[in-house]
Amino acid sequence: MNVLVLNAGSSSLKFEVIRTDQDRIAADSDERIAGGVIDRIGGEALIQLEAAGKPAKKSAAPIRDHRAAVETALRWLGDEETGAGFRGIDAVGHRVVHGGEKFTRSVLIDDSIIAEIEDMIDLAPLHNPHNLKGIRAVRDVLGRDVPQAAVFDTAFHQTLPDRAYLYAIPYSLYRRHKVRRYGFHGTSHRYVAYRYRRLTGTNREDTRLITLHLGNGCSACAIIGGDSQDTSMGFTPLEGLVMGTRSGDLDPAILDYVAEKEGMNLHEVEALLNKQSGLLGISGLTNDMRELLAEAREHDDRRARLAIEIFCYRARKYIGSYLAGMGGADAVVFTGGIGENAADIRVRITDGLQWMGMEIDTAANARMSGGAEGRISTDDSRLHAWVIPTDEELLIARDTTRLVLGLEPRY
Ligand code: ADP
């Protein structure tokens, strides 16, 4: 089955075609056929396309909206000369950010599901409307006969116990407005937990993991027996770890204080916490960890060093709190652009966990970047550390395939 995986953002469309079926899933031999990114939809768009075994192509063209972006992607996929020379999308899987409390699993999309995703726009005004644009664009271009599935970022965390998802605020706010921790990056945490079990040959029930997704957005997750038990992002993706431009945890009283002092409204303060904070806010330089590491190394920039230090300290605190919450773990798994590539950051985060029995193997850690996968702790560590590159697209393709075949997605 050829599954088109779509991730529609406010002005971007990422896509990938993955060939998969039950046998390929069992043998881990799913095949990536082609993929690309269309950025700056609504203006002169940047288009990057790559078919397996062919050189990547970059171009620019005006692209009006998501529908036109989906058309562009499909046209290129079908083009013998320049693209993948590929026709026949059997199904489409969408990344959908917010599934609220309603969606605990991936689902096939029909009119009622679309209405429910619409109902959740209040909870995720920055994301769900764009995900819906992707779904509608595919219906327009490919027709209703091509099945589509929604894979929610929040679904994996619906196993959180109430002690982890409820905030200590009046319970009526949960009852009336569903104010609670939802958690995000669920497909990524779920993928690396699955992959860890494959790599170590352990059973789902027998694993206790702390997964750290460190990319532009960052989150930690405590997973027992394959189920998410706690996670650092909350009602929105703003809570938790320090991120590229998001603050993560802070005292909520800061909002009102800053609003008054800076003459801003709450909406503007929230935007500041989402877009001007985190690594960017502390360093005053950039949200890009690679650039910060270079600034710290080459110019000994004080605020770049500070940003890195705060980032790592916060991540270490989360590991500590989840170890306490879970009563120990087998391993900490690093993923995401920073987690997969930045050996220095992994050392700084884990430094100080030796007392918990974690010893990093310096050579193994240094080797782990650019898509490499493996253990970075010494053989006799009591608490292991792993690097496992995430692959949300693969899980989306597999969930879609299983749903189309009438099977339950595997969690
Ligand atoms: P997103 O969350 O948008 O998917 P990524 O997972 O690609 O983002 O992560 C982007 C982050 O990863 C950036 O901060 C980038 O600097 C960082 N990163 C990528 N490669 C490296 C590297 N070799 N060393 C340090 N940081 C890296």
Residues whose N, C-alpha, C, O or C-beta is under 5 A from the ligand:
A	BS01	ADP	L214 G215 N216 G217 N287 D288 M289 R290 G336 G337 I338 N341 A342
